Amino acid sequence: MGDLSPKRTRPAVCHLFFGEEVFPAYLFLDELRESQAVRGGQPLERFDLSTQEWREVLDAARTASLFTVEARIILVESPAPKRDQVPGPRHKLTEPDKKLLSAYLEDPVPGTILVIIYPGRIRATSPVVKFFSSFPADVVQVKELRPLRYAQLRGWIGKRFHQRGKSVGSDVADRLVDLVGEDLRSLENEVEKLVTFVGEERKQVQMDDVDQASGWVKSYVEWELSEHLEKADYQRCVEIMHRLLEQEGITPVRILGLISGFFRDILLAKLRLQEGQRDKKSIFREIKPQIKESFRKLYDRQFRQLFVLAEGISWKDLQHTLARLRDLDLKLKTTNLVFQTMMEGFLYDYCRIRRGERRR
């Protein structure tokens, strides 16, 4: 997306941001308010084009404060179109609007800066973008903001930490994207949380910090357990189970429910595949609606995991595994047998069956 940071020199009169990922526009706005160009200025003035007209915006822009000569910022927000819809009428400019805007931008009020945000799937060739792009760059700066690709998010996350005096490895950036997805506002919140967590003394943010500070960690550990169940890695399954019990404070009932749910998902996937009426993506959305395609690596891993098992485990072995889990549930509720011992026996039996299948 390039460097959006306002320069210490006089900024343009007007900044137009448009696109599907407009969060960087709000970061620019924050930095603009803190920059030398607007320091000491008036509070931000906001206008919403869903309820207000351009005439109101420009009347406010021309009304200079009687008490200060410092810079003013006027934020103009267009309503976001509904998902999968093209931009609506408010994303267009009427001829009277164009005349008013042209008159203002040709003779702007000194020290007043317009920041305009048009969210959504808007093309650079759209009339509203072409109109603002027709002005010189020292008057209007136009920036398209597209969603970042997975690889680009590493750099964005690293930069946000660097601006706060911290550094991170690619493993931390990958973990945050896996947990949060590609929404920049959510990632920014996690960055803020981790910076606060490590404090001023330490400069390097490590994976353990993510595990301790992030509210997502329990879910991630649970996903790790399902990953190693798919791999039939007995040792790792046991280690993660102990971590859930001892470090994360997850109850035996919850762990048993988690593992039972894992196998019930496989059962449902096998049933849906056998019916043959839906594709795999549709089946996955039904079974794991909380894991969005935008989560990329996590989505790909969970998608592969589900169908590798659904297609690889036999009906006989799956029914045997589910019966063992029902027996464990009954013993957990009616006896004083040690949960860890029972679960280790189940995991050993399951992994032995899976390894046996792979040798055939």
N, C-alpha and C positions, 0 to 999 in steps of 0.2 A: 504494500500500500504506500510505500515511501514514507518520508519523514513529514509528519503533519505539524510538527512543533512550530509555533509562531516565532518569528525572528525578533531580535531586539530592535531592528529597524521598524519603521512605520508599516503596519500590516495593510493589506488591501482593504478597500472600503467594504467589500462584500465577499463572503465565502459561501459557495454552494457545495453541499455534499449530497450525493445521491447514491443509491445502491441497496443491496440486500443486507449488508452488515454495516450499519451506521454507528455502532458503538465508538469507533475511533473518532468520529466527529464530536462526540461529547467529551472525549479525552482532550481533543484539540481545544474545545471550548473552555475546559477547566484550566488548561495551560495558558490560554489567551488571557483569561481573567487574572492569572497570577503573574503574567509577564510584565515587564517594565512599561510596555506600551499602554497598558490599561490600569496600572497600579494606582490605587486610590480612587478608582472610578466608581460610578454609581452601581447599585445592585443590578443584576441581570433583569432585563425586561423581556417577557415571553409573550409570543402570539401563536395562536393555534388556528391554522387555516380551515379547520373543520367548522369553526364557529365565527371566525373573524375574517375581514376582508383586507386585501392589500392596501386599500385606502387608509384603513386604521393604522396599519403598520407604518406607512410612510408619513402619516400625520404625526405619529409619535416620534419618528426619526427626525423630523424637521423641528420638533419642539425641544430646543436646547434648554438645558437646566439653567436656571437663573443663579444657582449657587456654586457651580463648579465648572471648570474648564477641562476637567479630566475626561478620559475616554469613556464612552458608553458602549455597551454591547446589547444588541437587540437580537434575540433568538426567535426565528420563525420556523415553526414545525408544521409540516404537512402530515395529514393522517396517513397511517400505513394502510395499504390495501389489504383486504382479506387474503388469506392464503390461496395461492394458485389463481388469483384474480389479477387482471391487468390494472394499472393505475386508473383511478376514477377521475371524475371531473375536477376535483381539487388539485390534481397534479397537472392541470392545464392552466394556461394564462389566457384571459380574454384580451381583446384588443385594447379596451380601456386600461386594464392592468398593465399591459406592456407600455402604454404611453406614460402612465404614472411612474413606473419603474425606470423607464428610460430618462425621463425628466429628472428624477432624483439622482440616478447614477451619473448623469452628466454634470450635476451640480450638487454633490453630497454635502452633508453637514460635517464640518471638520471634527474629527475625534469620535464620530459615531461609526460603529462597525456592525454590519448585518451578518449574521450567521444563519444560513437557510439549510434545512435538512429535509430531504425528500426520500423517505425509506421505500424500499420495494424494488420490484424488477423493472427498473426504468432504463431504457436504452440511452446511450450517449447521443443518439440521433433523434431523440424525442424532442418535440417543440420547446418544452420548458428548458431543457439542457442547452439546446441550440441557441435559445434566446440569451441566456446568461453567458454562454461561451462567446457571444458576438462582441463582448466588451473587452477592452485591453486587460492584460493579466494584472497590471498594477491597480486596476479598479475592481475586477471580479476574478477570483480564483475558483476554478471548478475542479472538483475531485470526485471520481467514481470510487466507491468503496465496495469491493467484492468480497465474498466469503473467502477466508484463507484456506488453502489446501493443508492437508495434514502436515506435510513437511515444513510449510511456512510457519505453522503454529509454534514450532520449537523456537524459531528466531524471535517471534513476537513475545513469547513467554520469557525468553532470556533477556530481551530488551526491557520488559516491564520490571524484572528483578534488578537488572543493572541500574535502572533509573532510581531505584531505592537503595543502591549501594550493596546489592547482594549478587551472588553468582550461583548458577545451578548447572548441573550436568544434563545431558540429553535424556538420561533415564528418568529424572524428575519431571522434565517437560512431557515426556511420553506418558508417564503415570497420570499426570494431571489431565491430559487430553483423554486418556482412557476412561478416567473417572467422571469427568465433567462434560466431555463432548467438545464441540467446536464453537460453542457460544462464547464470544469474547467477554461479555459482561460477567458470566459465571466464572470464567477463568481469572478475570481480574479480581473477583472476590476471593478466590483461593490464593492468589498471589498476595493480596493484602493480609489474609489470615496467616500465611506462612511467614511473612516478613515480621509481623507482630509476634509470632510464636518464637522465632529464633532470637529476637531481641537485637539490641544495637551492637553487642560485643562480637557476635559471630557473623561472618560474611558469607560463608558457604551454606546453602540450603541443601540438605541431604535427603535421601529416600526415607530414612527413619523419621525425619521431621514431618514428611507427608503422612506417614502411617500414624503418627501420634496426633497431629494437629487437624487433619482433615476429617470432617464428619462422614466422609465416604469410606473410611478405611474398613469398617466392618463388612460392608458390602463387597469391597475388593477382596478381602480375605476369603469371603464365602465364594466369590467367583474363582479364586485360586484353587479352593478345594474342589469345585466342580471340574476345573481343568485337569487336576491330577487324578480325579476319578475316571475321567475319559482316558487318560494315559495308563490307567491301572498301575500307578506308582504308589505302592503300599507305604513305603517309608515317608514320602512327602505328605500323603493323606493323613497319616498318624501325626506328623509334626504340626500340620495345620489344625487338626482337630484339637490337639493340646493347646495350641496358641489361642484358638477360639474360647476354650474353657478357662485357661489360666490367665491370659493377658487381656483378652477382650471381654471377659465376663459373660460370655454367651452360655445360656443354660443348656443342660443335656436335652431337654424337651425341644428347644429351638434347633439345636444341631441335628437331632433326629428328624425334625420336620423339614429342615433344609435338605438333608440327604434324601428323604422320602420324596420331597418335591422334585428333586433332580431326576429321580427315576420315573416319577409320574409324568414328567414332561417328555421323557423318552417314550413312554407308553403311548401318550397322546400323539406324538409325532409318528410313531409306527402305525397307529390306527389311521391317521390322516393320509399317510403315504399309501396305505393299503386301499383306502377308498378311491384314491386316484383322481379326485375332483379338483384339487387345488395345487398350485405350485409351491415350492419350498419357501419362498419369501412370504407368501400369504400365511402359510402354516406357522412360520417363525413369529410373525406379527401377533398371531393369536396366542401363542404360548409364552412369548417374552416381549410383551408390548412396551415394557420400560426401557428396552435396549434399542435405541434408534440407530438408523443407518448412519447418521451423522457422527456416531461414536467410532466409526471406521474400524480401528484395530480391534476394539472390544467386540464390536458387532461381528466382524469377520471371524474372530476366534470362537465366539459363542455359537454362531451360525454353523460353522464347520463342526464344532464339538457335538451339537445336537444331532446332526444328521449322520455323522460318522457312527455314533452309537445307535441311533434308530435303525440304521441300515446294517450295522455290524453285529449287534447282539441278537441272539435267537429269541423267539417267543418263549421257549422253554426256560432259558437262562434268566430272562427278564422276569417271568412269573416266579421263578425260584427266589430271585433277589427281593422282589416285592413281598413275598411270603416271609422271608427272613426279617424284613423290616417291620412287618406287622407283629411278628413274634417278639422282636426287640421292644416295640412300643408297649406290648402287654406286660413284659417283664419289668420295664422301667416303671410302670404304674402300679404293679402288684407285688414286687419283690424288692429286696435290699441288695441285689446284685450290683457290683460296681459298673457304672456306665462305661467308663473308659475300657475296661476289660472286655465287655460285651461288644463294644463298637470296634475294637481292634480285631476281634474274632470275625466280625462281619466283613470288615475291610479286607482282611486276609483272604477270606473265602471268595469275595467278589473279585479281587485282583487275580487270584489263582485262576478263576473261571475265564476272565478276560485274557490273561496270558495264554491260556490253553487254546482259546479261540484263534489267537493270532498265529499259533504254531501250525494250525491245521491248514 
